[in-house]
Amino acid sequence: MKKIALAAVILCGLIAGSNGVLIKYMSSMSAGSIGFFRTFIPALFLLVLLLKREESLWRGNTKKMMLASTINAGRMYLYLIAFIYTSIGNAVVLFYSWPIFTALIGMVYLKEKVSLKHMLLLLTAFLGLVLIYSEKTFSFQDRDFIGMIAAVGAALGYSITVVIFKSESDNYHRNELIFFQNLVGVFVFIPFLFFNFPTIEIPHLGMAVFYAFLIGVVVFSLFFYGLKHLKASTASSLMYMEVVSAIAIGVIFLGESMSMRMVIGGIMILVSSFSLTQMRQ
């Protein structure tokens, strides 16, 4: 079971590497409009599946689940703002502080024991990430600064939701976790869609639906499956594979060049991730 869970999270990270490129493609849509599709499509799809079950959605600690859903709506808006306002490099480096936040919060809230070796591997992966993007311009201009602050806020918010959903993973199926994750966001982002809809281009509308299903359903189904069977700190750390995937997508599909720093940083992440899979949970 552990091996399957590890494989699920790694695959999740590899698919999630398309995040930044897909968001950048939807240039005619505001962050709020993208947020609506990103929450509405998964919520609607999973609601149809869950209504076929006889078990009530509103069992267990509903207040905690709704709190996590509310935090996730704010987190998602900040995440989209980060990628829209600043470069992918700035956004990725700052957002990917979230596994570190998750490890620290998990130690306090979930009483998870995080070994020194685990923390060193986590730090190695983060330093690999920094090395990869060290050649990029790290701007503090007004627009970039807003995006960077949003990325840090998104990282903190996401780490909190991961810990909350981990604490309830034994009480809910992963489809239920994803449904609650997106529920509040549907209502929060509706006004943004209303004001932005007349200017949305048709190709971007189709991409929004595809993006919502790929990231909102496929990626998080894999992540929550892994989260159920792994420590929150381990599942979070393995998500650094998203960075390696993002680099590969940039090279293969966008014709981006690969520097020695990117190669070394990618190796640091891969070695850290492989070492994490060999550790006992």
Buried (B, 14 or more C-beta within 10 A) or exposed (E): EEEEBBBBBBBBBBBBBBBBBBBEBBEBBBBBBBBBBBBBBBBEBBBEEBEEEEEEBEEBBEEBBBBBBBBBBBBBBBBBBBBBBBBBBBBBBBBBBBBBBBBBBBBEBBEBEBEEEBBEBBEBBBBBBEBBBBEEEBBEEEEBBBBBBBBBBBBBBBBBBBBBBBBBBEEBBBBBBBBBBBBBBBEBBBEBBEEBEEEBEEEBBEBBEEBBBBBBBBBBBBBBBBBBBBBBBBBBBBBBBBBBBBBBBBEEEEEEEEEEBBEEBBEBBBBBBEBBBEEEE
